[in-house]
Amino acid sequence: MPLALSLRDRVDSEVKGQARSQAEVVATSATEFVSPPQPGPLRRIAEKSAESVRGRVIVVDRQGRLLADSAGAPVGRSYDDRPEVEAALGGSSEQITRDSETLGEEILATSVPVLDHGHPIGAVRITQSIDAVHRAVKTSILDIAALAGVVLLLGLVAGALIAQQIARPIRRLDAAARNVADGDLDTTVAVEGSAEQRSLARAFNEMTGRIKRLLRVQQDFVADASHQLRTPLTGLRLRLEGLAERFRGQPPVARELEAAMGEIDRLSLIVNELLILSRAGEHELPGERIDLRAAVERAATRWRAAAAERGIAIAIEVDSDGEGWCAIPDLERALDSLIENALTYSPAGSSVVLEAAPGRIAVLDEGPGLAPGEEEAVFERFSRGSAGRQVAKGTGLGLAIARELTRQWGGEVRLRNRDGGGLAAMIELTAAEVRS
């Protein structure tokens, strides 16, 4: 805008200056043809000058009578009533803007005297349309605006390209961070971009590598400890069984030994489940399409005998045939954990329902359910919830194992209380067609 305003003022000054200088040139050239008057040469001078200034040029004598007109008007017409001509005949140059009654528009009138030895013997007047001047200014401003638009567009394109080059490493780093948050610790990012971005990429790769090494050390320790504890636990149980045989005739001692063997069994179960947790997420088993209806039927077959011993019925409900993506042993282990919990907390005479639907398996029981706020807390390792603390059996690892085994295949395990009592435990799996 400042450039456009400056250009407007400059063009306006140039038009006025050009008109004034051209009038002086005509006046100088016309001196020898005014007195005595020679219309032919004067007309040629006026016409040539009119082409330069894009206006009308007239030459008048000392009385203001027309001698030559670039527009072709007949000579003899008086112009002494025009203020600019009157001023020029008086020996002064004049440049004014006024309304023309003849043209019906505003004009710029420039006049200079024709001098002979310092005395005015005539005058030259140049008139230009103000609208024409404004059009010239407007054209110049539009040219500047077009140039500014082109420059702005080029700047935006260049800025977009530069911004894209700057943002590309950041977007890749963001995607890599999301992959790490989802558990993929093998993710790395390319070291590229500015010095700061390259430094950030190297720090990110070092961080993920260190986290991966630390988790591997932790998993190896848990796996090794769990594996090594099996042998002494087995030996301890054998010794307790031997003692139980010796003290079979002493009921108090036998009861204590039996309780000790129960604790040994519970400890062995914890060790086995810790070993399973340490290996979760490694994808040692191949994923495949799983018929969820068949998976539910196999689970019901595995648990019907145990449920019957507790006076609990197992029923199957299939909404429609569906599939999920998982390793069969992982799904069966997760489903077994949920069914075992349902049988543990369900009262005798109740039923446990296994539901199969596309991408989902639900285990519905009639137990006490969860206390408010326990929906996520019970998934923490060794957390058994308010209902679990009333039951001696259990390790507090079953739900954690079920969630870990399901999440490694992109699924989820969720719990919610059922309307009317009981708990709904759901395994949600990724659709087979998405993962295949």
C-alpha positions as a printed NumPy array, in Angstrom:
array([[  0.   ,   0.   ,   0.   ],
       [  2.756,   2.564,   0.741],
       [  4.314,   1.669,  -2.603],
       [  0.972,   2.102,  -4.385],
       [  0.378,   5.514,  -2.755],
       [  3.903,   6.619,  -3.598],
       [  3.439,   5.404,  -7.166],
       [  0.175,   7.309,  -7.466],
       [  1.823,  10.547,  -6.34 ],
       [  4.826,   9.937,  -8.586],
       [  2.724,   9.242, -11.685],
       [  0.582,  12.297, -10.988],
       [  3.682,  14.475, -10.672],
       [  5.207,  12.984, -13.822],
       [  2.059,  13.668, -15.849],
       [  1.924,  17.271, -14.674],
       [  5.661,  17.786, -15.174],
       [  5.518,  16.261, -18.648],
       [  2.6  ,  18.53 , -19.613],
       [  4.43 ,  21.623, -18.346],
       [  7.698,  20.794, -20.112],
       [  5.925,  19.864, -23.353],
       [  4.   ,  23.169, -23.271],
       [  7.293,  25.045, -22.899],
       [  8.795,  23.131, -25.84 ],
       [  5.78 ,  23.986, -28.016],
       [  5.937,  27.631, -26.932],
       [  9.619,  27.846, -27.843],
       [  9.067,  26.098, -31.191],
       [  6.054,  28.248, -32.05 ],
       [  7.666,  31.652, -31.413],
       [  8.666,  32.28 , -35.047],
       [  5.273,  31.112, -36.381],
       [  2.958,  33.166, -34.157],
       [  3.744,  36.639, -35.447],
       [  2.944,  36.787, -38.27 ],
       [  0.737,  33.711, -37.803],
       [  1.534,  30.581, -39.84 ],
       [ -1.241,  28.044, -39.098],
       [  0.313,  25.144, -41.019],
       [  3.564,  24.808, -39.072],
       [  1.799,  25.594, -35.808],
       [ -0.745,  22.811, -36.421],
       [  2.015,  20.283, -37.125],
       [  3.791,  21.269, -33.919],
       [  0.53 ,  21.002, -31.945],
       [ -0.364,  17.598, -33.383],
       [  3.061,  16.129, -32.694],
       [  3.039,  17.459, -29.143],
       [ -0.497,  16.117, -28.563],
       [  0.707,  12.604, -29.383],
       [  3.394,  12.871, -26.695],
       [  1.161,  14.124, -23.898],
       [ -2.   ,  12.245, -24.987],
       [ -4.019,  15.417, -24.721],
       [ -5.154,  18.431, -26.709],
       [ -2.732,  21.234, -27.67 ],
       [ -3.765,  24.664, -28.887],
       [ -1.813,  27.81 , -29.792],
       [ -3.436,  31.274, -29.55 ],
       [ -2.245,  34.782, -30.493],
       [ -1.892,  37.853, -28.272],
       [ -5.701,  38.391, -28.264],
       [ -6.456,  34.754, -27.396],
       [ -7.644,  33.804, -30.88 ],
       [ -6.977,  30.261, -31.98 ],
       [ -4.035,  29.812, -34.385],
       [ -3.658,  25.988, -34.269],
       [ -5.473,  23.084, -32.611],
       [ -4.33 ,  19.452, -32.504],
       [ -8.   ,  18.472, -32.438],
       [ -8.596,  20.221, -35.795],
       [-10.848,  23.101, -34.619],
       [-11.047,  26.061, -37.061],
       [ -8.786,  29.024, -36.354],
       [-10.13 ,  32.333, -35.094],
       [-12.064,  31.1  , -32.079],
       [-11.373,  33.133, -28.939],
       [-10.008,  31.456, -25.807],
       [ -9.257,  34.573, -23.791],
       [-12.021,  33.707, -21.319],
       [-10.17 ,  30.564, -20.162],
       [ -8.382,  31.306, -16.881],
       [ -5.229,  29.419, -17.817],
       [ -5.041,  31.191, -21.21 ],
       [ -5.632,  34.552, -19.565],
       [ -2.767,  33.874, -17.158],
       [ -0.409,  32.82 , -19.961],
       [ -1.245,  35.915, -22.035],
       [ -0.365,  37.914, -18.969],
       [  3.127,  36.362, -19.03 ],
       [  2.679,  33.656, -16.348],
       [  2.635,  29.89 , -16.655],
       [ -0.413,  28.181, -15.17 ],
       [ -1.476,  24.616, -14.378],
       [ -4.936,  24.065, -12.918],
       [ -7.576,  21.378, -12.612],
       [-11.067,  22.511, -13.59 ],
       [-14.339,  21.333, -15.073],
       [-14.731,  21.695, -18.833],
       [-18.2  ,  22.775, -19.928],
       [-17.392,  21.756, -23.496],
       [-16.233,  18.222, -22.62 ],
       [-18.402,  17.774, -19.576],
       [-15.535,  16.353, -17.499],
       [-12.692,  17.415, -15.278],
       [ -9.468,  18.376, -17.062],
       [ -5.891,  19.288, -16.262],
       [ -5.05 ,  22.542, -18.069],
       [ -1.409,  23.635, -18.513],
       [ -0.527,  26.906, -20.201],
       [  2.698,  28.856, -20.894],
       [  3.217,  32.167, -22.727],
       [  4.831,  32.409, -26.145],
       [  7.474,  35.106, -25.642],
       [  9.285,  37.332, -28.077],
       [ 12.13 ,  39.235, -26.455],
       [ 10.457,  38.744, -23.08 ],
       [  7.036,  39.941, -24.17 ],
       [  4.049,  37.567, -24.591],
       [  2.859,  37.341, -28.175],
       [  0.61 ,  34.327, -27.672],
       [  0.062,  31.261, -25.5  ],
       [  0.177,  27.473, -25.639],
       [ -2.346,  25.401, -23.706],
       [ -2.343,  21.656, -23.157],
       [ -5.459,  19.989, -21.731],
       [ -5.612,  16.403, -20.505],
       [ -8.503,  14.372, -19.144],
       [ -8.212,  13.784, -15.391],
       [ -9.911,  10.415, -15.915],
       [ -7.139,   9.473, -18.331],
       [ -4.561,  10.455, -15.72 ],
       [ -6.385,   8.413, -13.122],
       [ -6.538,   5.457, -15.5  ],
       [ -2.811,   5.658, -15.983],
       [ -2.29 ,   5.74 , -12.226],
       [ -4.726,   2.87 , -11.773],
       [ -2.978,   0.817, -14.435],
       [  0.356,   1.345, -12.729],
       [ -1.102,   0.405,  -9.349],
       [ -2.681,  -2.724, -10.806],
       [  0.667,  -3.685, -12.306],
       [  2.298,  -3.237,  -8.914],
       [ -0.495,  -5.235,  -7.262],
       [ -0.093,  -8.034,  -9.81 ],
       [  3.654,  -8.062,  -9.218],
       [  3.07 ,  -8.071,  -5.451],
       [  0.635, -10.975,  -5.854],
       [  3.171, -12.946,  -7.851],
       [  5.883, -12.235,  -5.284],
       [  3.522, -13.184,  -2.447],
       [  2.535, -16.41 ,  -4.204],
       [  6.155, -17.32 ,  -4.807],
       [  6.875, -16.532,  -1.159],
       [  4.019, -18.751,  -0.003],
       [  5.163, -21.605,  -2.253],
       [  8.745, -21.255,  -1.062],
       [  7.548, -21.005,   2.556],
       [  5.375, -24.097,   2.161],
       [  8.286, -26.073,   0.708],
       [ 10.621, -24.954,   3.474],
       [  7.984, -25.644,   6.146],
       [  7.387, -29.103,   4.688],
       [ 11.096, -29.878,   4.79 ],
       [ 11.245, -28.693,   8.387],
       [  8.051, -30.49 ,   9.45 ],
       [  8.753, -33.822,   7.705],
       [ 11.346, -35.022,  10.271],
       [  9.078, -33.886,  13.099],
       [  6.126, -35.839,  11.669],
       [  8.283, -38.931,  11.312],
       [  9.494, -38.522,  14.871],
       [  5.892, -38.154,  16.048],
       [  4.881, -41.355,  14.223],
       [  7.866, -43.189,  15.689],
       [  6.99 , -41.976,  19.199],
       [  3.438, -43.286,  18.745],
       [  4.804, -46.664,  17.643],
       [  6.985, -46.811,  20.756],
       [  3.988, -45.858,  22.898],
       [  2.136, -48.809,  21.314],
       [  4.956, -51.128,  22.363],
       [  7.11 , -51.326,  19.215],
       [ 10.56 , -50.713,  20.699],
       [ 12.295, -51.631,  17.439],
       [ 11.198, -48.307,  15.953],
       [ 13.957, -45.903,  14.877],
       [ 13.914, -42.592,  13.048],
       [ 16.174, -41.361,  10.255],
       [ 18.766, -38.796,  11.321],
       [ 17.882, -35.881,   9.019],
       [ 16.927, -32.226,   8.956],
       [ 18.562, -29.364,  10.803],
       [ 21.31 , -29.809,  13.381],
       [ 18.746, -29.654,  16.189],
       [ 16.481, -32.197,  14.476],
       [ 19.386, -34.583,  13.853],
       [ 20.405, -34.289,  17.5  ],
       [ 16.814, -35.009,  18.567],
       [ 16.626, -38.044,  16.258],
       [ 19.858, -39.476,  17.645],
       [ 18.673, -38.921,  21.219],
       [ 15.366, -40.631,  20.39 ],
       [ 17.097, -43.673,  18.887],
       [ 19.419, -43.914,  21.874],
       [ 16.446, -43.662,  24.243],
       [ 14.443, -46.415,  22.54 ],
       [ 17.524, -48.626,  22.365],
       [ 18.2  , -48.17 ,  26.062],
       [ 14.555, -48.828,  26.988],
       [ 14.599, -51.974,  24.869],
       [ 17.77 , -53.216,  26.569],
       [ 16.394, -52.483,  30.034],
       [ 13.118, -54.277,  29.311],
       [ 15.003, -57.216,  27.846],
       [ 17.16 , -57.463,  30.977],
       [ 14.044, -57.292,  33.142],
       [ 12.214, -59.929,  31.118],
       [ 15.252, -62.199,  31.096],
       [ 15.581, -61.86 ,  34.848],
       [ 11.913, -62.71 ,  35.473],
       [ 12.066, -65.617,  33.019],
       [ 15.293, -66.987,  34.471],
       [ 14.086, -66.595,  38.052],
       [ 10.756, -68.248,  37.253],
       [ 12.467, -71.105,  35.482],
       [ 15.024, -71.658,  38.232],
       [ 12.376, -71.599,  40.986],
       [ 10.519, -74.549,  39.482],
       [ 13.09 , -77.136,  40.56 ],
       [ 13.332, -76.17 ,  44.254],
       [  9.542, -75.779,  44.47 ],
       [  9.069, -79.249,  43.023],
       [ 11.635, -80.653,  45.463],
       [  9.971, -78.895,  48.385],
       [  6.571, -80.303,  47.44 ],
       [  7.993, -83.821,  47.22 ],
       [  9.457, -83.461,  50.702],
       [  6.147, -82.187,  52.054],
       [  4.332, -85.104,  50.446],
       [  6.783, -87.477,  52.115],
       [  6.15 , -85.848,  55.468],
       [  2.405, -86.023,  54.899],
       [  2.697, -89.791,  54.421],
       [  4.673, -90.141,  57.657],
       [  2.234, -88.055,  59.705],
       [ -0.957, -89.321,  58.127],
       [ -2.075, -90.595,  61.523],
       [ -1.675, -87.199,  63.155],
       [ -4.5  , -85.005,  61.803],
       [ -3.191, -81.625,  63.078],
       [  0.194, -82.14 ,  61.458],
       [ -1.384, -83.544,  58.298],
       [ -3.604, -80.485,  57.973],
       [ -0.623, -78.135,  58.303],
       [  1.333, -80.103,  55.726],
       [ -1.622, -80.053,  53.364],
       [ -1.925, -76.262,  53.802],
       [  1.804, -75.919,  53.14 ],
       [  1.457, -77.939,  49.921],
       [ -1.412, -75.646,  48.897],
       [  0.844, -72.643,  49.342],
       [  3.559, -74.412,  47.325],
       [  1.028, -75.002,  44.552],
       [  0.   , -71.352,  44.665],
       [  3.623, -70.236,  44.515],
       [  4.24 , -72.555,  41.56 ],
       [  1.241, -71.051,  39.807],
       [  2.607, -67.535,  40.396],
       [  5.994, -68.575,  38.999],
       [  4.352, -70.04 ,  35.877],
       [  2.267, -66.922,  35.333],
       [  5.257, -64.631,  35.809],
       [  7.038, -66.643,  33.144],
       [  4.083, -66.142,  30.801],
       [  4.08 , -62.387,  31.501],
       [  7.815, -62.11 ,  30.828],
       [  7.293, -63.588,  27.361],
       [  4.18 , -61.575,  26.475],
       [  4.594, -59.29 ,  23.485],
       [  7.335, -61.31 ,  21.784],
       [  5.057, -62.846,  19.145],
       [  6.704, -66.218,  19.396],
       [  3.51 , -67.766,  18.006],
       [  2.083, -66.922,  14.572],
       [ -1.107, -64.91 ,  14.299],
       [ -4.008, -66.328,  12.299],
       [ -7.719, -66.016,  11.599],
       [ -9.634, -67.509,  14.479],
       [-13.235, -68.688,  14.364],
       [-14.523, -67.151,  17.592],
       [-17.481, -69.507,  17.79 ],
       [-15.164, -72.518,  17.675],
       [-12.867, -70.887,  20.266],
       [-15.822, -70.439,  22.648],
       [-16.973, -74.018,  22.152],
       [-13.48 , -75.376,  22.886],
       [-13.268, -73.247,  26.048],
       [-16.661, -74.512,  27.24 ],
       [-15.495, -78.094,  26.714],
       [-12.313, -77.469,  28.729],
       [-14.131, -75.945,  31.701],
       [-17.453, -77.83 ,  31.941],
       [-16.074, -80.469,  34.295],
       [-14.542, -77.906,  36.661],
       [-17.742, -75.844,  36.554],
       [-19.895, -78.896,  37.315],
       [-17.803, -79.641,  40.423],
       [-18.765, -76.185,  41.719],
       [-22.419, -76.525,  40.717],
       [-22.125, -73.922,  37.939],
       [-23.477, -74.323,  34.403],
       [-21.649, -73.081,  31.317],
       [-23.784, -71.839,  28.417],
       [-22.86 , -70.604,  24.954],
       [-24.526, -67.787,  23.029],
       [-23.432, -66.933,  19.484],
       [-24.64 , -63.643,  18.014],
       [-23.283, -64.368,  14.521],
       [-20.281, -66.023,  13.007],
       [-17.181, -63.877,  13.374],
       [-13.419, -63.99 ,  13.23 ],
       [-10.529, -62.318,  15.026],
       [ -6.765, -62.086,  14.559],
       [ -4.619, -63.684,  17.249],
       [ -2.473, -66.695,  18.056],
       [ -4.762, -69.532,  19.167],
       [ -2.75 , -70.417,  22.339],
       [ -2.693, -66.735,  23.406],
       [ -6.451, -66.364,  22.927],
       [ -7.155, -69.612,  24.786],
       [ -4.863, -68.6  ,  27.678],
       [ -6.552, -65.181,  27.973],
       [-10.042, -66.716,  27.732],
       [ -9.163, -69.362,  30.331],
       [ -8.115, -66.605,  32.773],
       [-11.475, -64.877,  32.399],
       [-13.456, -68.138,  32.727],
       [-11.45 , -69.191,  35.787],
       [-12.22 , -65.862,  37.458],
       [-15.905, -66.206,  36.581],
       [-16.067, -69.708,  38.119],
       [-14.16 , -68.562,  41.199],
       [-16.559, -65.741,  42.038],
       [-19.85 , -67.2  ,  40.777],
       [-22.147, -68.782,  43.405],
       [-23.231, -72.397,  43.166],
       [-26.377, -72.869,  41.112],
       [-25.578, -69.924,  38.813],
       [-24.387, -70.022,  35.229],
       [-21.507, -68.572,  33.244],
       [-22.366, -67.528,  29.692],
       [-19.801, -67.41 ,  26.899],
       [-20.853, -65.06 ,  24.112],
       [-19.255, -64.929,  20.657],
       [-19.754, -62.017,  18.249],
       [-17.693, -60.592,  15.381],
       [-14.374, -59.452,  16.868],
       [-15.477, -60.067,  20.464],
       [-15.846, -62.782,  23.122],
       [-17.635, -62.043,  26.401],
       [-17.679, -64.033,  29.66 ],
       [-20.759, -63.198,  31.746],
       [-21.046, -64.344,  35.351],
       [-23.424, -63.784,  38.29 ],
       [-20.779, -62.99 ,  40.882],
       [-20.341, -59.883,  43.053],
       [-18.846, -57.773,  40.255],
       [-16.433, -54.909,  40.79 ],
       [-16.445, -52.108,  43.325],
       [-16.579, -48.56 ,  41.869],
       [-13.214, -47.544,  40.438],
       [-11.825, -51.076,  40.155],
       [-12.4  , -51.477,  36.407],
       [ -8.733, -50.746,  35.633],
       [ -7.104, -51.347,  39.011],
       [ -7.749, -55.109,  38.868],
       [ -5.535, -55.335,  35.754],
       [ -2.492, -54.343,  37.785],
       [ -0.241, -57.257,  38.683],
       [ -1.058, -58.932,  42.019],
       [ -4.129, -56.728,  42.434],
       [ -7.199, -58.834,  43.21 ],
       [ -9.868, -56.256,  43.935],
       [-12.287, -56.18 ,  46.862],
       [-13.98 , -59.457,  45.844],
       [-10.67 , -61.231,  45.285],
       [ -9.465, -60.454,  48.786],
       [-12.347, -62.535,  50.152],
       [-11.112, -65.633,  48.279],
       [ -7.92 , -67.397,  49.237],
       [ -7.341, -68.868,  45.801],
       [ -5.741, -66.783,  43.069],
       [ -2.498, -64.999,  42.251],
       [ -3.69 , -61.598,  41.061],
       [ -1.963, -62.164,  37.697],
       [ -4.707, -63.721,  35.581],
       [ -6.278, -60.486,  34.312],
       [ -2.87 , -58.904,  33.707],
       [ -1.874, -61.933,  31.622],
       [ -5.141, -61.848,  29.665],
       [ -4.687, -58.174,  28.798],
       [ -1.009, -58.533,  27.864],
       [ -1.657, -61.523,  25.615],
       [ -4.564, -59.746,  23.902],
       [ -2.888, -56.373,  23.469],
       [  0.092, -57.849,  21.681],
       [ -2.302, -58.703,  18.842],
       [ -3.923, -55.267,  18.786],
       [ -6.864, -56.316,  20.978],
       [ -8.106, -55.346,  24.426],
       [ -9.679, -56.821,  27.549],
       [-12.379, -54.807,  29.333],
       [-14.507, -55.355,  32.433],
       [-17.862, -53.88 ,  33.396],
       [-20.581, -54.657,  35.882],
       [-23.735, -56.169,  34.443],
       [-27.159, -54.715,  35.023],
       [-28.769, -56.782,  37.761],
       [-25.469, -58.085,  39.153],
       [-22.478, -59.967,  37.921],
       [-19.528, -59.103,  35.743],
       [-19.016, -58.933,  31.966],
       [-15.426, -59.605,  30.882],
       [-14.825, -58.97 ,  27.172],
       [-11.975, -59.846,  24.848],
       [-11.965, -57.536,  21.816],
       [ -9.861, -58.62 ,  18.829],
       [ -8.791, -56.847,  15.672],
       [-10.822, -57.841,  12.634],
       [ -9.134, -60.597,  10.694],
       [ -9.511, -58.852,   7.316],
       [ -7.679, -55.793,   8.653],
       [ -4.658, -57.67 ,   9.948],
       [ -4.346, -60.311,   7.238]])
